[in-house]
Amino acid sequence: MHKDIHIVIIGGGLAGLTAAIHLALKGKKVTVIEKNNYPKHKVCGEYISNEVLPYLHTLGIYPKDHGVKRISNFLFSNHSGSSLEISLPLGGFGISRYAIDQLLFDRAKEVGVICIQDLVIDLKYENEIFKVKTRKSVLEATYVIGAYGKRSGVDVTLSRKFIKNTSPWLAVKAHYKADFPEDLVALHNFDGGYCGLSKVETGAVNVCYLADYKTFKKYKDLQSYQNEVLEKNKYLKDFFTTATPLFKKPLTISQIFFEDKTTIENHILMIGDSAGLIHPLCGNGMAMAIHSAKIASDCLLHHIYVGSSRRELELAYTAQWKSVFAKRMRNGAMIQKGLFNKRIAKLGVSILQRSPSLLKKVITSTHGTILSDEF
């Protein structure tokens, strides 16, 4: 029975490729369908918490062998420029999506994952079998994992509830050449959003910010918005005054949803941003994507080996996902709400300046513990 199992993963980003490697290493037939080619820059904070390093090592992925920047300190500033800096409880590393996705893709092919560049246009589940239709072919699968990111045509096909709503968020990302500490990740608040900065393996500074679209649309373009809104924060003004852009133009993505999503949709196991997106200010989205891939892979393998029902698999995965991530997501939402209130943000910095240990607790509340290296 186990030999006939075919697992299709829709989306070849962090979560999808991680799950593919995990399952292939356990002898499963895995096909990844990814619409883009590798490597490719993506809108992303490009900081990964060290909590997932032992797990990545078990998969044969060693990020620190590829020039990543080891990050141990955190700087925060509010709208008015008041700031505080502390050491990070776990620390992490800076690596671009351009590099980490390619690293995972190469490893996936090495362990026997079938990788297809194509676009999923339809998806049906009947009689315990999925039929995944792409532009070029139709694949049959015993299980499907959804790892296609924040928003996709697949969400429309599945009639997911959140897809009918509009989102007020716009995200922007670019790389810059600048004098910036290699061991630092910074988060700077501005009116209507917040901006993260940290170095990646090339030595470039990744700048990624989330903005309220209502605020943004008052300005004619990204440069005007940067000049007239972001640079009201003195830290951001100092940075942009001396930094040199390395992209021809910034990357943007809109319609980013932070509302609740389902972890199971039409019997598909959702992982990464397809299952839920933590607010970027928490700086832990990449680690969460990797961790969710591990949870789904472990649940799926257990189900296969013990012969439990599909219903039991889905309940087990949902329970584990909620146990690990639900509290972090709520904490992230509360932190974001506070940051968008100038009075609360100012008061919060004042309190945290007097109690750095409290800030560490806030950071810990949106991060996990070191993942076991058991595989």
Secondary structure as UniProt FT lines:
FT   HELIX           2..4
FT   STRAND          6..10
FT   HELIX           14..25
FT   TURN            26..27
FT   STRAND          29..34
FT   STRAND          47..49
FT   HELIX           50..52
FT   HELIX           53..58
FT   TURN            59..60
FT   HELIX           63..66
FT   STRAND          69..77
FT   TURN            79..80
FT   STRAND          83..94
FT   HELIX           97..110
FT   TURN            111..112
FT   STRAND          114..117
FT   STRAND          120..126
FT   TURN            127..128
FT   STRAND          129..134
FT   STRAND          138..141
FT   STRAND          143..146
FT   HELIX           153..157
FT   TURN            158..159
FT   HELIX           161..164
FT   STRAND          169..177
FT   TURN            182..183
FT   STRAND          184..190
FT   TURN            191..192
FT   STRAND          193..199
FT   TURN            201..202
FT   STRAND          205..212
FT   HELIX           213..216
FT   TURN            217..218
FT   HELIX           222..228
FT   HELIX           230..232
FT   HELIX           234..242
FT   STRAND          244..245
FT   STRAND          251..254
FT   STRAND          264..265
FT   TURN            266..267
FT   STRAND          268..270
FT   HELIX           272..274
FT   HELIX           280..282
FT   HELIX           285..306
FT   HELIX           310..321
FT   HELIX           322..326
FT   HELIX           327..339
FT   HELIX           342..354
FT   HELIX           356..364
FT   TURN            365..366
//
